[in-house]
Amino acid sequence: MSKKVKRRKNVEICWEPDGFSIHTIELSIKLSQSVWNQCKKHLYEEQIQTGNHIIYPDNQCRGHHICTKYADAGIRIRLEKVDSSKERPNHFIRMVVNPQRLIYPQSGYLGILPPDENSIELLEKTFRHLFCKSPFEKDIHKYYFSRVDLCTNIRCDNKKVFRELVHLLRKTVAPKKYERKFFSA
C-alpha cells in the first residue's frame, strides 16, 4: 500500500505600499472642422519644415491621422474625423497619456503615478508647458476623460503562484456586482 503525501505551502500575495494609481488616461476634445483642419495643417507644415516625420494618415481608419511628435513625453495623439450618416462629420483630438512618463521623463514607462494632489498639479503644469507653443489646446481642463486605466503593484513570493494569479485575472469575467460601461462621443 502506498502513502499519499500532501504538501501545502503558504504563499503571501500583497499590494505594494504605493497602492492604487492611474497608469494611463485618454483625453478627448471635440473641435470644429476648421480648428481641426488648422491643427492638422500646422503639423504637416512643421513636418515639411523640420523634416521630422511627426504626423501621418492612419491607414486603418480613413480621415484619421496619428501624431508622434510627443511620443517621447508619453503622449500618443490621434486626430479623428468621425463620419455619421445623418449629420456632418465630428472632429476629435484624442490623447493617450502616460502621466508618469509625462511628469518624470527619466522614469520610463514603468512605474505608476502617486494618487495625490501634488501629482495632479504636476500633471496639469507639465501638460500646459508641453503644449504652450503647439496647435493643441494647452488647458487640460478643456478636455474630457474618455478612458482611465487604473493599476496597482502586487508582490508575490512564489513565481508559480504569481503566474497562476495573472492567468486567472486574464480569464476572469467581471464580478456580478460590477458593471462594464462603454462610452462613445
C-alpha positions in Angstrom: 0.0 0.0 0.0 1.3 3.4 -1.0 1.0 6.5 1.1 -0.1 9.9 -0.4 1.7 12.9 0.9 0.1 16.3 0.6 2.3 19.3 1.0 0.9 22.8 1.4 2.9 25.9 1.1 1.8 29.2 2.4 2.2 32.0 -0.1 1.9 35.6 0.6 0.3 37.9 -2.0 0.1 41.6 -1.1 -0.2 45.0 -2.6 2.9 47.2 -2.7 2.8 50.2 -0.4 2.2 52.6 -3.3 -1.4 51.3 -3.5 -3.7 52.0 -6.4 -3.0 54.6 -9.1 -3.5 55.8 -12.6 -1.4 54.2 -15.3 -2.9 55.7 -18.5 -5.5 58.3 -19.3 -7.2 59.2 -22.6 -8.1 62.9 -23.0 -10.5 63.9 -25.8 -11.7 67.2 -27.1 -14.3 67.8 -29.8 -13.3 70.6 -32.3 -14.9 72.4 -35.1 -13.9 71.3 -38.6 -11.9 74.5 -39.2 -9.9 74.2 -35.9 -9.3 70.5 -36.5 -8.0 71.3 -40.0 -5.8 74.1 -38.7 -4.2 71.7 -36.2 -3.6 69.1 -38.9 -2.3 71.7 -41.4 0.1 73.1 -38.7 1.6 69.7 -38.0 2.0 68.8 -41.7 3.7 72.1 -42.3 6.0 71.6 -39.4 6.9 68.2 -40.7 7.9 69.7 -44.1 9.9 72.5 -42.4 11.8 70.3 -40.0 12.0 67.1 -42.0 10.9 65.1 -38.9 8.2 62.5 -39.5 5.7 63.7 -36.8 2.3 63.1 -38.4 0.9 60.6 -40.9 -2.5 59.3 -42.0 -3.9 56.2 -40.3 -4.2 53.6 -43.0 -6.7 51.6 -40.9 -9.2 54.5 -40.4 -10.0 56.9 -43.2 -9.8 60.5 -42.1 -7.7 59.8 -39.0 -4.2 61.0 -38.5 -1.5 59.9 -36.0 0.8 62.4 -34.4 4.1 61.1 -33.0 5.6 64.4 -32.0 5.0 64.0 -28.3 5.7 60.2 -28.0 8.9 60.8 -26.0 6.8 62.6 -23.4 4.4 59.7 -23.1 1.6 61.1 -25.3 0.1 59.4 -28.4 -2.2 61.7 -30.3 -4.9 60.9 -32.9 -6.8 63.4 -35.0 -10.1 61.8 -35.8 -12.7 62.7 -38.3 -15.8 60.6 -37.4 -18.4 60.4 -40.2 -22.0 60.0 -39.2 -24.6 59.1 -41.8 -27.1 61.8 -41.0 -25.0 64.8 -39.8 -21.8 66.5 -40.7 -18.6 64.7 -39.5 -17.4 65.2 -36.0 -13.8 66.1 -35.3 -11.9 65.0 -32.3 -8.4 65.0 -30.9 -7.6 62.1 -28.6 -4.5 61.9 -26.4 -3.4 58.7 -24.7 -1.3 60.0 -21.8 1.1 58.1 -19.6 1.1 60.6 -16.6 4.2 59.1 -15.0 6.2 59.4 -18.3 4.9 62.9 -18.9 5.8 64.3 -15.4 9.1 62.3 -14.9 10.5 61.6 -18.4 13.6 59.8 -17.0 11.3 57.2 -15.3 10.4 55.3 -18.5 7.1 53.6 -18.9 7.4 51.5 -15.7 6.0 52.9 -12.5 2.7 54.5 -11.6 1.7 58.0 -10.7 1.2 58.5 -7.0 -2.5 59.3 -6.4 -2.1 62.6 -4.6 -2.9 66.2 -5.2 0.7 67.1 -5.9 0.8 64.6 -8.8 -2.3 66.1 -10.4 -0.9 69.6 -10.1 2.4 68.5 -11.7 0.5 66.8 -14.5 -1.5 69.9 -15.2 1.6 72.1 -15.2 3.7 69.8 -17.4 0.8 69.4 -19.8 0.4 73.2 -20.1 4.1 73.7 -20.6 4.4 70.9 -23.2 1.6 72.3 -25.4 2.1 76.0 -24.9 3.5 76.5 -28.4 1.6 73.8 -30.2 -1.6 73.7 -32.2 -3.3 71.7 -29.4 -5.3 73.1 -26.5 -2.9 73.6 -23.6 -5.6 73.7 -20.8 -6.1 70.2 -19.6 -9.5 71.2 -18.2 -10.9 71.8 -21.7 -10.5 68.0 -22.4 -12.7 65.3 -21.0 -11.6 61.8 -19.8 -12.6 59.2 -22.3 -10.6 56.4 -20.7 -8.8 55.9 -17.4 -6.6 52.8 -16.8 -6.1 52.0 -13.1 -3.3 49.8 -11.8 -1.6 48.5 -8.7 1.6 46.7 -8.0 1.3 43.2 -6.5 4.0 41.3 -4.7 4.0 37.5 -4.5 6.8 35.4 -3.0 6.2 32.4 -5.3 6.8 32.7 -9.1 4.5 29.8 -10.0 1.6 31.1 -7.9 2.1 34.6 -9.3 1.9 33.2 -12.9 -1.3 31.4 -11.9 -2.8 34.6 -10.4 -2.1 36.5 -13.6 -3.6 33.7 -15.7 -6.8 33.8 -13.5 -7.0 37.6 -13.7 -6.9 37.5 -17.5 -9.6 34.8 -17.8 -12.0 36.0 -15.1 -15.1 37.9 -16.1 -16.1 41.0 -14.1 -17.9 40.0 -10.9 -21.7 40.4 -10.8 -21.6 43.5 -8.5 -19.6 45.3 -11.2 -21.0 46.7 -14.4 -18.9 47.3 -17.5 -19.9 50.5 -19.2 -18.8 51.7 -22.6 -18.9 55.4 -23.6 -18.7 56.9 -27.1 -18.6 60.6 -28.0 
